[in-house]
């Protein structure tokens, strides 16, 4: 399914040229379904490039998504035209009364400043506070993740001895998380930052949990235990050439900067880099949208983020538990009264059971939508007998 964005947005032509399904506003208006409402708070100076990168990830899902682009009114963007901002972006005062299924807060090149020293920190704090009561689930990226985990949970960032730049190998800490479904045991992702949030600080907090880390680059993904906030400290949305552009920019500025790690073949910037992170980057966005937004957000978007939404979720959980209990009771009665039926396959030699790596883990805590909850626990009473 497509992503729904303004027809004239520069990203539209780029995505269409990549054979990505982008739906026109006219066509979207004539579909009888409710699209997910996602607001993208773009703090990056290269706004058009960031728009395109993130919209590319959001577009490759079976969902229709309506994107609202948000910018800071208290900060003058210098790397994009005012016409682009006026045409495609909105300021917070124009949407603070609205509710959204999802929100994405990007990174920003201000990480060496204390949060309170950033000129738009008061406005960003207001938006993050608003997200508690108007957004179902928020995805924070890089500096946006550091800002979000600091504002919501008081976790501080720490300056690194040198910039972490490159593509790094990661491992899963919580492989049963729906956010990591489909991930390989080891996977790669880009990082580009001067500061870090430490794993031990996250592990000590009762309302946070680690999902994935890198032995070289540190924490990659963390989340709140209620699945309302996700923190990705790398840049999974980066294009193949983004780290190269940043490296060339830093060299041109005369900075003492290291070559991005594990990025250029033979660590030679003269060689064209290869992208080995795109599949997992796509999975991350797709899983977030599916398990933590689409499957759990209220149908009436006005309820997203509200106390009423929490009540609806609790009611749904009670109904599901009651249905499961009833199914188990029915299964027990059927087992007690119905004689075992033999089939022509009974005489066949059975092979030993093989563990199914895709089966549900026994310790999964279902911190997102549980697809197994929709499976019948008993067979229908009048299921056809294939042996007759």
TORKOL-4160 file (C-alpha; in steps of 0.2 Angstrom, whole numbers, padded with zeros to 4 digits, m for minus):
388
<pt num="1" X="0000" Y="0000" Z="0000"/>
<pt num="2" X="0006" Y="0018" Z="m0003"/>
<pt num="3" X="0011" Y="0033" Z="0007"/>
<pt num="4" X="m0001" Y="0048" Z="0006"/>
<pt num="5" X="0009" Y="0064" Z="0004"/>
<pt num="6" X="0006" Y="0081" Z="m0005"/>
<pt num="7" X="0007" Y="0079" Z="m0024"/>
<pt num="8" X="0020" Y="0093" Z="m0026"/>
<pt num="9" X="0032" Y="0088" Z="m0012"/>
<pt num="10" X="0049" Y="0086" Z="m0019"/>
<pt num="11" X="0051" Y="0068" Z="m0012"/>
<pt num="12" X="0036" Y="0063" Z="m0022"/>
<pt num="13" X="0045" Y="0063" Z="m0039"/>
<pt num="14" X="0061" Y="0055" Z="m0031"/>
<pt num="15" X="0050" Y="0041" Z="m0023"/>
<pt num="16" X="0040" Y="0038" Z="m0039"/>
<pt num="17" X="0057" Y="0037" Z="m0049"/>
<pt num="18" X="0062" Y="0023" Z="m0037"/>
<pt num="19" X="0045" Y="0013" Z="m0041"/>
<pt num="20" X="0038" Y="0017" Z="m0024"/>
<pt num="21" X="0019" Y="0017" Z="m0023"/>
<pt num="22" X="0015" Y="0035" Z="m0019"/>
<pt num="23" X="m0004" Y="0039" Z="m0018"/>
<pt num="24" X="m0010" Y="0056" Z="m0025"/>
<pt num="25" X="m0021" Y="0065" Z="m0013"/>
<pt num="26" X="m0036" Y="0064" Z="m0025"/>
<pt num="27" X="m0035" Y="0045" Z="m0026"/>
<pt num="28" X="m0033" Y="0044" Z="m0007"/>
<pt num="29" X="m0049" Y="0054" Z="m0004"/>
<pt num="30" X="m0059" Y="0041" Z="m0014"/>
<pt num="31" X="m0054" Y="0026" Z="m0004"/>
<pt num="32" X="m0066" Y="0020" Z="0010"/>
<pt num="33" X="m0053" Y="0017" Z="0023"/>
<pt num="34" X="m0045" Y="0027" Z="0037"/>
<pt num="35" X="m0027" Y="0031" Z="0034"/>
<pt num="36" X="m0015" Y="0031" Z="0048"/>
<pt num="37" X="m0011" Y="0049" Z="0054"/>
<pt num="38" X="0008" Y="0051" Z="0057"/>
<pt num="39" X="0016" Y="0068" Z="0060"/>
<pt num="40" X="0035" Y="0070" Z="0056"/>
<pt num="41" X="0044" Y="0083" Z="0066"/>
<pt num="42" X="0059" Y="0086" Z="0055"/>
<pt num="43" X="0074" Y="0094" Z="0065"/>
<pt num="44" X="0087" Y="0090" Z="0052"/>
<pt num="45" X="0095" Y="0105" Z="0043"/>
<pt num="46" X="0094" Y="0095" Z="0026"/>
<pt num="47" X="0075" Y="0094" Z="0027"/>
<pt num="48" X="0071" Y="0088" Z="0009"/>
<pt num="49" X="0084" Y="0074" Z="0010"/>
<pt num="50" X="0077" Y="0068" Z="0027"/>
<pt num="51" X="0059" Y="0069" Z="0021"/>
<pt num="52" X="0064" Y="0058" Z="0007"/>
<pt num="53" X="0073" Y="0045" Z="0017"/>
<pt num="54" X="0060" Y="0043" Z="0030"/>
<pt num="55" X="0045" Y="0043" Z="0018"/>
<pt num="56" X="0054" Y="0030" Z="0008"/>
<pt num="57" X="0053" Y="0018" Z="0024"/>
<pt num="58" X="0036" Y="0023" Z="0028"/>
<pt num="59" X="0030" Y="0020" Z="0010"/>
<pt num="60" X="0035" Y="0001" Z="0009"/>
<pt num="61" X="0021" Y="m0005" Z="0020"/>
<pt num="62" X="0003" Y="m0012" Z="0017"/>
<pt num="63" X="m0004" Y="0003" Z="0025"/>
<pt num="64" X="m0011" Y="0020" Z="0019"/>
<pt num="65" X="m0002" Y="0034" Z="0029"/>
<pt num="66" X="m0006" Y="0052" Z="0029"/>
<pt num="67" X="0009" Y="0062" Z="0033"/>
<pt num="68" X="0009" Y="0079" Z="0042"/>
<pt num="69" X="0026" Y="0088" Z="0041"/>
<pt num="70" X="0030" Y="0098" Z="0057"/>
<pt num="71" X="0044" Y="0111" Z="0060"/>
<pt num="72" X="0049" Y="0122" Z="0074"/>
<pt num="73" X="0042" Y="0140" Z="0074"/>
<pt num="74" X="0056" Y="0146" Z="0086"/>
<pt num="75" X="0070" Y="0141" Z="0075"/>
<pt num="76" X="0075" Y="0148" Z="0058"/>
<pt num="77" X="0080" Y="0134" Z="0046"/>
<pt num="78" X="0095" Y="0140" Z="0035"/>
<pt num="79" X="0097" Y="0125" Z="0023"/>
<pt num="80" X="0079" Y="0125" Z="0015"/>
<pt num="81" X="0069" Y="0138" Z="0006"/>
<pt num="82" X="0056" Y="0147" Z="0016"/>
<pt num="83" X="0044" Y="0143" Z="0001"/>
<pt num="84" X="0046" Y="0124" Z="0004"/>
<pt num="85" X="0043" Y="0127" Z="0023"/>
<pt num="86" X="0027" Y="0137" Z="0020"/>
<pt num="87" X="0021" Y="0125" Z="0007"/>
<pt num="88" X="0023" Y="0109" Z="0015"/>
<pt num="89" X="0026" Y="0111" Z="0034"/>
<pt num="90" X="0015" Y="0116" Z="0048"/>
<pt num="91" X="0019" Y="0124" Z="0065"/>
<pt num="92" X="0014" Y="0117" Z="0081"/>
<pt num="93" X="0000" Y="0130" Z="0085"/>
<pt num="94" X="m0009" Y="0124" Z="0069"/>
<pt num="95" X="m0011" Y="0106" Z="0075"/>
<pt num="96" X="m0010" Y="0105" Z="0094"/>
<pt num="97" X="m0028" Y="0102" Z="0095"/>
<pt num="98" X="m0027" Y="0086" Z="0084"/>
<pt num="99" X="m0023" Y="0068" Z="0088"/>
<pt num="100" X="m0011" Y="0057" Z="0078"/>
<pt num="101" X="m0008" Y="0038" Z="0077"/>
<pt num="102" X="0011" Y="0040" Z="0076"/>
<pt num="103" X="0024" Y="0053" Z="0077"/>
<pt num="104" X="0043" Y="0053" Z="0072"/>
<pt num="105" X="0055" Y="0065" Z="0079"/>
<pt num="106" X="0071" Y="0066" Z="0069"/>
<pt num="107" X="0089" Y="0070" Z="0074"/>
<pt num="108" X="0098" Y="0087" Z="0074"/>
<pt num="109" X="0116" Y="0093" Z="0073"/>
<pt num="110" X="0115" Y="0100" Z="0091"/>
<pt num="111" X="0121" Y="0086" Z="0102"/>
<pt num="112" X="0136" Y="0095" Z="0109"/>
<pt num="113" X="0125" Y="0108" Z="0117"/>
<pt num="114" X="0116" Y="0104" Z="0133"/>
<pt num="115" X="0097" Y="0101" Z="0129"/>
<pt num="116" X="0092" Y="0117" Z="0138"/>
<pt num="117" X="0105" Y="0127" Z="0127"/>
<pt num="118" X="0096" Y="0123" Z="0111"/>
<pt num="119" X="0086" Y="0138" Z="0105"/>
<pt num="120" X="0070" Y="0128" Z="0102"/>
<pt num="121" X="0071" Y="0117" Z="0117"/>
<pt num="122" X="0056" Y="0125" Z="0126"/>
<pt num="123" X="0045" Y="0122" Z="0110"/>
<pt num="124" X="0052" Y="0104" Z="0108"/>
<pt num="125" X="0048" Y="0101" Z="0126"/>
<pt num="126" X="0030" Y="0107" Z="0124"/>
<pt num="127" X="0028" Y="0096" Z="0109"/>
<pt num="128" X="0035" Y="0081" Z="0118"/>
<pt num="129" X="0023" Y="0084" Z="0132"/>
<pt num="130" X="0008" Y="0086" Z="0120"/>
<pt num="131" X="0013" Y="0069" Z="0112"/>
<pt num="132" X="0009" Y="0061" Z="0129"/>
<pt num="133" X="m0010" Y="0065" Z="0127"/>
<pt num="134" X="m0011" Y="0067" Z="0108"/>
<pt num="135" X="m0001" Y="0053" Z="0100"/>
<pt num="136" X="m0003" Y="0034" Z="0101"/>
<pt num="137" X="0016" Y="0030" Z="0098"/>
<pt num="138" X="0031" Y="0040" Z="0095"/>
<pt num="139" X="0048" Y="0035" Z="0087"/>
<pt num="140" X="0063" Y="0046" Z="0091"/>
<pt num="141" X="0079" Y="0045" Z="0080"/>
<pt num="142" X="0097" Y="0049" Z="0085"/>
<pt num="143" X="0097" Y="0066" Z="0094"/>
<pt num="144" X="0078" Y="0066" Z="0094"/>
<pt num="145" X="0080" Y="0049" Z="0104"/>
<pt num="146" X="0093" Y="0057" Z="0116"/>
<pt num="147" X="0081" Y="0072" Z="0118"/>
<pt num="148" X="0066" Y="0061" Z="0121"/>
<pt num="149" X="0073" Y="0049" Z="0133"/>
<pt num="150" X="0080" Y="0064" Z="0143"/>
<pt num="151" X="0064" Y="0073" Z="0143"/>
<pt num="152" X="0052" Y="0058" Z="0147"/>
<pt num="153" X="0063" Y="0048" Z="0158"/>
<pt num="154" X="0078" Y="0059" Z="0164"/>
<pt num="155" X="0092" Y="0049" Z="0155"/>
<pt num="156" X="0107" Y="0060" Z="0152"/>
<pt num="157" X="0118" Y="0059" Z="0137"/>
<pt num="158" X="0137" Y="0059" Z="0138"/>
<pt num="159" X="0150" Y="0066" Z="0126"/>
<pt num="160" X="0161" Y="0053" Z="0117"/>
<pt num="161" X="0180" Y="0055" Z="0115"/>
<pt num="162" X="0178" Y="0055" Z="0096"/>
<pt num="163" X="0163" Y="0055" Z="0084"/>
<pt num="164" X="0155" Y="0038" Z="0081"/>
<pt num="165" X="0153" Y="0037" Z="0063"/>
<pt num="166" X="0150" Y="0022" Z="0052"/>
<pt num="167" X="0140" Y="0006" Z="0050"/>
<pt num="168" X="0141" Y="m0006" Z="0065"/>
<pt num="169" X="0136" Y="m0023" Z="0069"/>
<pt num="170" X="0122" Y="m0025" Z="0081"/>
<pt num="171" X="0114" Y="m0039" Z="0092"/>
<pt num="172" X="0097" Y="m0041" Z="0099"/>
<pt num="173" X="0095" Y="m0040" Z="0118"/>
<pt num="174" X="0076" Y="m0044" Z="0117"/>
<pt num="175" X="0073" Y="m0055" Z="0102"/>
<pt num="176" X="0055" Y="m0058" Z="0107"/>
<pt num="177" X="0050" Y="m0040" Z="0104"/>
<pt num="178" X="0038" Y="m0038" Z="0090"/>
<pt num="179" X="0049" Y="m0023" Z="0084"/>
<pt num="180" X="0063" Y="m0035" Z="0080"/>
<pt num="181" X="0053" Y="m0048" Z="0071"/>
<pt num="182" X="0062" Y="m0054" Z="0056"/>
<pt num="183" X="0078" Y="m0047" Z="0061"/>
<pt num="184" X="0094" Y="m0057" Z="0059"/>
<pt num="185" X="0103" Y="m0062" Z="0075"/>
<pt num="186" X="0117" Y="m0050" Z="0070"/>
<pt num="187" X="0113" Y="m0035" Z="0059"/>
<pt num="188" X="0120" Y="m0018" Z="0053"/>
<pt num="189" X="0115" Y="0000" Z="0055"/>
<pt num="190" X="0123" Y="0017" Z="0053"/>
<pt num="191" X="0128" Y="0029" Z="0067"/>
<pt num="192" X="0133" Y="0047" Z="0066"/>
<pt num="193" X="0135" Y="0056" Z="0083"/>
<pt num="194" X="0146" Y="0064" Z="0096"/>
<pt num="195" X="0137" Y="0059" Z="0111"/>
<pt num="196" X="0129" Y="0043" Z="0118"/>
<pt num="197" X="0116" Y="0036" Z="0130"/>
<pt num="198" X="0123" Y="0022" Z="0141"/>
<pt num="199" X="0115" Y="0005" Z="0142"/>
<pt num="200" X="0117" Y="0004" Z="0161"/>
<pt num="201" X="0106" Y="0020" Z="0163"/>
<pt num="202" X="0092" Y="0013" Z="0153"/>
<pt num="203" X="0093" Y="m0004" Z="0162"/>
<pt num="204" X="0091" Y="0004" Z="0179"/>
<pt num="205" X="0075" Y="0013" Z="0174"/>
<pt num="206" X="0060" Y="0003" Z="0178"/>
<pt num="207" X="0050" Y="0009" Z="0163"/>
<pt num="208" X="0063" Y="0007" Z="0150"/>
<pt num="209" X="0071" Y="m0008" Z="0141"/>
<pt num="210" X="0085" Y="m0012" Z="0129"/>
<pt num="211" X="0081" Y="m0020" Z="0113"/>
<pt num="212" X="0097" Y="m0019" Z="0103"/>
<pt num="213" X="0115" Y="m0014" Z="0105"/>
<pt num="214" X="0132" Y="m0013" Z="0097"/>
<pt num="215" X="0148" Y="m0018" Z="0105"/>
<pt num="216" X="0157" Y="m0004" Z="0096"/>
<pt num="217" X="0143" Y="0009" Z="0094"/>
<pt num="218" X="0134" Y="0006" Z="0110"/>
<pt num="219" X="0115" Y="0007" Z="0112"/>
<pt num="220" X="0105" Y="0006" Z="0096"/>
<pt num="221" X="0086" Y="0003" Z="0101"/>
<pt num="222" X="0077" Y="0006" Z="0118"/>
<pt num="223" X="0059" Y="0008" Z="0122"/>
<pt num="224" X="0047" Y="0012" Z="0135"/>
<pt num="225" X="0038" Y="m0004" Z="0143"/>
<pt num="226" X="0021" Y="0003" Z="0138"/>
<pt num="227" X="0027" Y="0004" Z="0120"/>
<pt num="228" X="0022" Y="0023" Z="0119"/>
<pt num="229" X="0040" Y="0029" Z="0116"/>
<pt num="230" X="0054" Y="0021" Z="0105"/>
<pt num="231" X="0072" Y="0027" Z="0104"/>
<pt num="232" X="0083" Y="0023" Z="0090"/>
<pt num="233" X="0100" Y="0031" Z="0093"/>
<pt num="234" X="0107" Y="0027" Z="0075"/>
<pt num="235" X="0101" Y="0033" Z="0058"/>
<pt num="236" X="0093" Y="0017" Z="0050"/>
<pt num="237" X="0084" Y="0029" Z="0037"/>
<pt num="238" X="0101" Y="0035" Z="0029"/>
<pt num="239" X="0104" Y="0032" Z="0011"/>
<pt num="240" X="0120" Y="0024" Z="0004"/>
<pt num="241" X="0129" Y="0040" Z="0002"/>
<pt num="242" X="0124" Y="0050" Z="0017"/>
<pt num="243" X="0139" Y="0045" Z="0028"/>
<pt num="244" X="0150" Y="0049" Z="0014"/>
<pt num="245" X="0142" Y="0067" Z="0012"/>
<pt num="246" X="0144" Y="0070" Z="0030"/>
<pt num="247" X="0162" Y="0064" Z="0030"/>
<pt num="248" X="0167" Y="0075" Z="0015"/>
<pt num="249" X="0158" Y="0090" Z="0024"/>
<pt num="250" X="0168" Y="0087" Z="0040"/>
<pt num="251" X="0184" Y="0086" Z="0030"/>
<pt num="252" X="0181" Y="0102" Z="0020"/>
<pt num="253" X="0178" Y="0111" Z="0037"/>
<pt num="254" X="0195" Y="0105" Z="0043"/>
<pt num="255" X="0189" Y="0094" Z="0057"/>
<pt num="256" X="0200" Y="0080" Z="0063"/>
<pt num="257" X="0188" Y="0066" Z="0059"/>
<pt num="258" X="0190" Y="0048" Z="0057"/>
<pt num="259" X="0185" Y="0038" Z="0041"/>
<pt num="260" X="0167" Y="0031" Z="0044"/>
<pt num="261" X="0170" Y="0013" Z="0051"/>
<pt num="262" X="0165" Y="m0002" Z="0041"/>
<pt num="263" X="0158" Y="0009" Z="0027"/>
<pt num="264" X="0170" Y="0010" Z="0012"/>
<pt num="265" X="0177" Y="m0006" Z="0005"/>
<pt num="266" X="0195" Y="m0008" Z="0012"/>
<pt num="267" X="0192" Y="0008" Z="0022"/>
<pt num="268" X="0196" Y="0018" Z="0007"/>
<pt num="269" X="0185" Y="0033" Z="0004"/>
<pt num="270" X="0189" Y="0032" Z="m0015"/>
<pt num="271" X="0179" Y="0016" Z="m0015"/>
<pt num="272" X="0160" Y="0018" Z="m0017"/>
<pt num="273" X="0151" Y="0012" Z="m0001"/>
<pt num="274" X="0139" Y="m0002" Z="0000"/>
<pt num="275" X="0123" Y="m0001" Z="0009"/>
<pt num="276" X="0121" Y="m0017" Z="0020"/>
<pt num="277" X="0108" Y="m0010" Z="0032"/>
<pt num="278" X="0092" Y="m0006" Z="0022"/>
<pt num="279" X="0083" Y="m0022" Z="0024"/>
<pt num="280" X="0083" Y="m0021" Z="0043"/>
<pt num="281" X="0080" Y="m0002" Z="0042"/>
<pt num="282" X="0064" Y="m0006" Z="0033"/>
<pt num="283" X="0059" Y="m0020" Z="0045"/>
<pt num="284" X="0061" Y="m0008" Z="0059"/>
<pt num="285" X="0049" Y="0005" Z="0052"/>
<pt num="286" X="0037" Y="m0008" Z="0046"/>
<pt num="287" X="0036" Y="m0017" Z="0062"/>
<pt num="288" X="0034" Y="m0001" Z="0072"/>
<pt num="289" X="0020" Y="0005" Z="0061"/>
<pt num="290" X="0011" Y="m0012" Z="0061"/>
<pt num="291" X="0013" Y="m0019" Z="0079"/>
<pt num="292" X="0014" Y="m0003" Z="0088"/>
<pt num="293" X="0003" Y="0009" Z="0078"/>
<pt num="294" X="m0009" Y="0001" Z="0066"/>
<pt num="295" X="m0014" Y="m0014" Z="0077"/>
<pt num="296" X="m0016" Y="m0005" Z="0093"/>
<pt num="297" X="m0021" Y="0013" Z="0089"/>
<pt num="298" X="m0040" Y="0017" Z="0092"/>
<pt num="299" X="m0051" Y="0018" Z="0076"/>
<pt num="300" X="m0057" Y="0035" Z="0081"/>
<pt num="301" X="m0040" Y="0045" Z="0080"/>
<pt num="302" X="m0047" Y="0058" Z="0092"/>
<pt num="303" X="m0045" Y="0045" Z="0106"/>
<pt num="304" X="m0026" Y="0042" Z="0102"/>
<pt num="305" X="m0015" Y="0046" Z="0117"/>
<pt num="306" X="m0030" Y="0049" Z="0129"/>
<pt num="307" X="m0036" Y="0041" Z="0145"/>
<pt num="308" X="m0051" Y="0035" Z="0135"/>
<pt num="309" X="m0039" Y="0025" Z="0123"/>
<pt num="310" X="m0031" Y="0017" Z="0139"/>
<pt num="311" X="m0048" Y="0011" Z="0144"/>
<pt num="312" X="m0052" Y="0004" Z="0127"/>
<pt num="313" X="m0036" Y="m0005" Z="0127"/>
<pt num="314" X="m0040" Y="m0013" Z="0144"/>
<pt num="315" X="m0057" Y="m0017" Z="0139"/>
<pt num="316" X="m0050" Y="m0026" Z="0123"/>
<pt num="317" X="m0038" Y="m0036" Z="0134"/>
<pt num="318" X="m0052" Y="m0041" Z="0146"/>
<pt num="319" X="m0063" Y="m0047" Z="0131"/>
<pt num="320" X="m0048" Y="m0056" Z="0123"/>
<pt num="321" X="m0044" Y="m0065" Z="0140"/>
<pt num="322" X="m0062" Y="m0070" Z="0142"/>
<pt num="323" X="m0063" Y="m0077" Z="0124"/>
<pt num="324" X="m0047" Y="m0087" Z="0127"/>
<pt num="325" X="m0054" Y="m0094" Z="0143"/>
<pt num="326" X="m0070" Y="m0099" Z="0135"/>
<pt num="327" X="m0061" Y="m0108" Z="0121"/>
<pt num="328" X="m0051" Y="m0118" Z="0133"/>
<pt num="329" X="m0066" Y="m0123" Z="0143"/>
<pt num="330" X="m0075" Y="m0128" Z="0127"/>
<pt num="331" X="m0059" Y="m0138" Z="0121"/>
<pt num="332" X="m0059" Y="m0147" Z="0138"/>
<pt num="333" X="m0077" Y="m0153" Z="0136"/>
<pt num="334" X="m0074" Y="m0159" Z="0119"/>
<pt num="335" X="m0059" Y="m0169" Z="0124"/>
<pt num="336" X="m0068" Y="m0177" Z="0138"/>
<pt num="337" X="m0084" Y="m0182" Z="0128"/>
<pt num="338" X="m0077" Y="m0186" Z="0111"/>
<pt num="339" X="m0068" Y="m0202" Z="0107"/>
<pt num="340" X="m0052" Y="m0202" Z="0098"/>
<pt num="341" X="m0053" Y="m0204" Z="0080"/>
<pt num="342" X="m0041" Y="m0214" Z="0070"/>
<pt num="343" X="m0035" Y="m0209" Z="0053"/>
<pt num="344" X="m0026" Y="m0218" Z="0039"/>
<pt num="345" X="m0010" Y="m0208" Z="0043"/>
<pt num="346" X="m0009" Y="m0216" Z="0061"/>
<pt num="347" X="0002" Y="m0230" Z="0055"/>
<pt num="348" X="0015" Y="m0219" Z="0047"/>
<pt num="349" X="0032" Y="m0217" Z="0056"/>
<pt num="350" X="0032" Y="m0200" Z="0063"/>
<pt num="351" X="0048" Y="m0189" Z="0063"/>
<pt num="352" X="0054" Y="m0181" Z="0078"/>
<pt num="353" X="0048" Y="m0163" Z="0081"/>
<pt num="354" X="0060" Y="m0149" Z="0075"/>
<pt num="355" X="0060" Y="m0133" Z="0085"/>
<pt num="356" X="0051" Y="m0120" Z="0075"/>
<pt num="357" X="0061" Y="m0104" Z="0075"/>
<pt num="358" X="0046" Y="m0094" Z="0070"/>
<pt num="359" X="0035" Y="m0101" Z="0083"/>
<pt num="360" X="0030" Y="m0089" Z="0097"/>
<pt num="361" X="0043" Y="m0088" Z="0111"/>
<pt num="362" X="0037" Y="m0094" Z="0128"/>
<pt num="363" X="0044" Y="m0078" Z="0137"/>
<pt num="364" X="0036" Y="m0066" Z="0124"/>
<pt num="365" X="0028" Y="m0052" Z="0134"/>
<pt num="366" X="0018" Y="m0045" Z="0119"/>
<pt num="367" X="0023" Y="m0027" Z="0121"/>
<pt num="368" X="0014" Y="m0024" Z="0104"/>
<pt num="369" X="0000" Y="m0032" Z="0094"/>
<pt num="370" X="0000" Y="m0051" Z="0096"/>
<pt num="371" X="m0004" Y="m0059" Z="0080"/>
<pt num="372" X="m0007" Y="m0076" Z="0089"/>
<pt num="373" X="m0021" Y="m0069" Z="0099"/>
<pt num="374" X="m0032" Y="m0070" Z="0083"/>
<pt num="375" X="m0029" Y="m0089" Z="0081"/>
<pt num="376" X="m0043" Y="m0101" Z="0085"/>
<pt num="377" X="m0038" Y="m0112" Z="0100"/>
<pt num="378" X="m0052" Y="m0125" Z="0095"/>
<pt num="379" X="m0057" Y="m0132" Z="0078"/>
<pt num="380" X="m0074" Y="m0127" Z="0072"/>
<pt num="381" X="m0088" Y="m0140" Z="0076"/>
<pt num="382" X="m0092" Y="m0145" Z="0058"/>
<pt num="383" X="m0074" Y="m0144" Z="0050"/>
<pt num="384" X="m0074" Y="m0156" Z="0035"/>
<pt num="385" X="m0066" Y="m0173" Z="0038"/>
<pt num="386" X="m0052" Y="m0174" Z="0024"/>
<pt num="387" X="m0052" Y="m0193" Z="0026"/>
<pt num="388" X="m0070" Y="m0196" Z="0020"/>
